[in-house]
Amino acid sequence: MKRQTFLVTIALASLFNSAAFAQNQERVEPNNTLRGKIRSTSGVTVNNAIVELRVAGGAMIAQTVTR
């Protein structure tokens, strides 16, 4: 019975460790800046445009609206 408890404990520890590692893969580092302007095809600045920042997998990590 002790061996079975030990194996279950190891399996759960591995599972939680994997989940924690996966969360850190999409972590945004502080103090990064992304700047730019949203313009129409005629070159006019577009106000109130929704801009989303996404990771390679497609998950959105930030959103803002232009002024």
PyMOL CGO cylinders between C-alpha atoms (Angstrom):
from pymol import cmd
from pymol.cgo import CYLINDER

trace = [
    CYLINDER, 0.00, 0.00, 0.00, 2.86, 2.40, 0.73, 0.3, 1, 1, 1, 1, 1, 1,
    CYLINDER, 2.86, 2.40, 0.73, 4.28, 1.79, -2.74, 0.3, 1, 1, 1, 1, 1, 1,
    CYLINDER, 4.28, 1.79, -2.74, 0.93, 2.62, -4.35, 0.3, 1, 1, 1, 1, 1, 1,
    CYLINDER, 0.93, 2.62, -4.35, 0.65, 5.84, -2.34, 0.3, 1, 1, 1, 1, 1, 1,
    CYLINDER, 0.65, 5.84, -2.34, 4.19, 6.77, -3.35, 0.3, 1, 1, 1, 1, 1, 1,
    CYLINDER, 4.19, 6.77, -3.35, 3.46, 6.18, -7.05, 0.3, 1, 1, 1, 1, 1, 1,
    CYLINDER, 3.46, 6.18, -7.05, 0.25, 8.23, -6.92, 0.3, 1, 1, 1, 1, 1, 1,
    CYLINDER, 0.25, 8.23, -6.92, 2.13, 11.06, -5.19, 0.3, 1, 1, 1, 1, 1, 1,
    CYLINDER, 2.13, 11.06, -5.19, 4.84, 11.03, -7.88, 0.3, 1, 1, 1, 1, 1, 1,
    CYLINDER, 4.84, 11.03, -7.88, 2.22, 10.99, -10.66, 0.3, 1, 1, 1, 1, 1, 1,
    CYLINDER, 2.22, 10.99, -10.66, 0.36, 13.97, -9.17, 0.3, 1, 1, 1, 1, 1, 1,
    CYLINDER, 0.36, 13.97, -9.17, 3.57, 15.92, -8.61, 0.3, 1, 1, 1, 1, 1, 1,
    CYLINDER, 3.57, 15.92, -8.61, 4.53, 15.36, -12.26, 0.3, 1, 1, 1, 1, 1, 1,
    CYLINDER, 4.53, 15.36, -12.26, 1.11, 16.50, -13.43, 0.3, 1, 1, 1, 1, 1, 1,
    CYLINDER, 1.11, 16.50, -13.43, 1.16, 19.71, -11.39, 0.3, 1, 1, 1, 1, 1, 1,
    CYLINDER, 1.16, 19.71, -11.39, 4.74, 20.45, -12.44, 0.3, 1, 1, 1, 1, 1, 1,
    CYLINDER, 4.74, 20.45, -12.44, 3.77, 20.10, -16.12, 0.3, 1, 1, 1, 1, 1, 1,
    CYLINDER, 3.77, 20.10, -16.12, 0.78, 22.43, -15.67, 0.3, 1, 1, 1, 1, 1, 1,
    CYLINDER, 0.78, 22.43, -15.67, 2.93, 25.06, -13.97, 0.3, 1, 1, 1, 1, 1, 1,
    CYLINDER, 2.93, 25.06, -13.97, 5.55, 24.84, -16.73, 0.3, 1, 1, 1, 1, 1, 1,
    CYLINDER, 5.55, 24.84, -16.73, 2.89, 25.23, -19.44, 0.3, 1, 1, 1, 1, 1, 1,
    CYLINDER, 2.89, 25.23, -19.44, 1.51, 28.37, -17.80, 0.3, 1, 1, 1, 1, 1, 1,
    CYLINDER, 1.51, 28.37, -17.80, 4.94, 29.99, -17.79, 0.3, 1, 1, 1, 1, 1, 1,
    CYLINDER, 4.94, 29.99, -17.79, 5.31, 29.54, -21.56, 0.3, 1, 1, 1, 1, 1, 1,
    CYLINDER, 5.31, 29.54, -21.56, 2.82, 32.35, -22.27, 0.3, 1, 1, 1, 1, 1, 1,
    CYLINDER, 2.82, 32.35, -22.27, 4.00, 34.69, -19.56, 0.3, 1, 1, 1, 1, 1, 1,
    CYLINDER, 4.00, 34.69, -19.56, 4.38, 38.30, -20.60, 0.3, 1, 1, 1, 1, 1, 1,
    CYLINDER, 4.38, 38.30, -20.60, 7.58, 39.94, -19.42, 0.3, 1, 1, 1, 1, 1, 1,
    CYLINDER, 7.58, 39.94, -19.42, 7.07, 43.35, -17.81, 0.3, 1, 1, 1, 1, 1, 1,
    CYLINDER, 7.07, 43.35, -17.81, 8.40, 46.60, -19.27, 0.3, 1, 1, 1, 1, 1, 1,
    CYLINDER, 8.40, 46.60, -19.27, 7.96, 45.63, -22.92, 0.3, 1, 1, 1, 1, 1, 1,
    CYLINDER, 7.96, 45.63, -22.92, 6.44, 48.23, -25.22, 0.3, 1, 1, 1, 1, 1, 1,
    CYLINDER, 6.44, 48.23, -25.22, 4.62, 47.94, -28.53, 0.3, 1, 1, 1, 1, 1, 1,
    CYLINDER, 4.62, 47.94, -28.53, 3.89, 51.18, -30.38, 0.3, 1, 1, 1, 1, 1, 1,
    CYLINDER, 3.89, 51.18, -30.38, 2.35, 52.04, -33.69, 0.3, 1, 1, 1, 1, 1, 1,
    CYLINDER, 2.35, 52.04, -33.69, -0.56, 53.68, -35.48, 0.3, 1, 1, 1, 1, 1, 1,
    CYLINDER, -0.56, 53.68, -35.48, -3.63, 52.15, -37.06, 0.3, 1, 1, 1, 1, 1, 1,
    CYLINDER, -3.63, 52.15, -37.06, -4.30, 53.80, -40.41, 0.3, 1, 1, 1, 1, 1, 1,
    CYLINDER, -4.30, 53.80, -40.41, -6.96, 53.33, -43.06, 0.3, 1, 1, 1, 1, 1, 1,
    CYLINDER, -6.96, 53.33, -43.06, -6.00, 52.53, -46.65, 0.3, 1, 1, 1, 1, 1, 1,
    CYLINDER, -6.00, 52.53, -46.65, -6.13, 56.28, -47.36, 0.3, 1, 1, 1, 1, 1, 1,
    CYLINDER, -6.13, 56.28, -47.36, -3.59, 56.96, -44.59, 0.3, 1, 1, 1, 1, 1, 1,
    CYLINDER, -3.59, 56.96, -44.59, -5.97, 58.50, -42.05, 0.3, 1, 1, 1, 1, 1, 1,
    CYLINDER, -5.97, 58.50, -42.05, -5.45, 57.52, -38.40, 0.3, 1, 1, 1, 1, 1, 1,
    CYLINDER, -5.45, 57.52, -38.40, -8.26, 55.21, -37.19, 0.3, 1, 1, 1, 1, 1, 1,
    CYLINDER, -8.26, 55.21, -37.19, -9.69, 56.10, -33.78, 0.3, 1, 1, 1, 1, 1, 1,
    CYLINDER, -9.69, 56.10, -33.78, -11.48, 53.61, -31.50, 0.3, 1, 1, 1, 1, 1, 1,
    CYLINDER, -11.48, 53.61, -31.50, -9.93, 50.59, -33.24, 0.3, 1, 1, 1, 1, 1, 1,
    CYLINDER, -9.93, 50.59, -33.24, -9.62, 47.48, -31.05, 0.3, 1, 1, 1, 1, 1, 1,
    CYLINDER, -9.62, 47.48, -31.05, -6.05, 46.18, -31.03, 0.3, 1, 1, 1, 1, 1, 1,
    CYLINDER, -6.05, 46.18, -31.03, -5.28, 42.71, -29.64, 0.3, 1, 1, 1, 1, 1, 1,
    CYLINDER, -5.28, 42.71, -29.64, -1.91, 41.21, -28.75, 0.3, 1, 1, 1, 1, 1, 1,
    CYLINDER, -1.91, 41.21, -28.75, -1.85, 37.43, -29.18, 0.3, 1, 1, 1, 1, 1, 1,
    CYLINDER, -1.85, 37.43, -29.18, 0.72, 34.70, -28.65, 0.3, 1, 1, 1, 1, 1, 1,
    CYLINDER, 0.72, 34.70, -28.65, 1.68, 32.34, -31.47, 0.3, 1, 1, 1, 1, 1, 1,
    CYLINDER, 1.68, 32.34, -31.47, -0.99, 29.83, -30.40, 0.3, 1, 1, 1, 1, 1, 1,
    CYLINDER, -0.99, 29.83, -30.40, -3.71, 32.47, -30.79, 0.3, 1, 1, 1, 1, 1, 1,
    CYLINDER, -3.71, 32.47, -30.79, -4.48, 33.19, -27.13, 0.3, 1, 1, 1, 1, 1, 1,
    CYLINDER, -4.48, 33.19, -27.13, -5.09, 36.89, -26.47, 0.3, 1, 1, 1, 1, 1, 1,
    CYLINDER, -5.09, 36.89, -26.47, -2.82, 38.35, -23.80, 0.3, 1, 1, 1, 1, 1, 1,
    CYLINDER, -2.82, 38.35, -23.80, -3.68, 42.06, -24.10, 0.3, 1, 1, 1, 1, 1, 1,
    CYLINDER, -3.68, 42.06, -24.10, -6.28, 44.31, -25.68, 0.3, 1, 1, 1, 1, 1, 1,
    CYLINDER, -6.28, 44.31, -25.68, -6.59, 48.07, -26.04, 0.3, 1, 1, 1, 1, 1, 1,
    CYLINDER, -6.59, 48.07, -26.04, -8.53, 50.69, -28.01, 0.3, 1, 1, 1, 1, 1, 1,
    CYLINDER, -8.53, 50.69, -28.01, -6.78, 53.37, -30.05, 0.3, 1, 1, 1, 1, 1, 1,
    CYLINDER, -6.78, 53.37, -30.05, -7.39, 57.06, -29.37, 0.3, 1, 1, 1, 1, 1, 1,
]
cmd.load_cgo(trace, "trace")
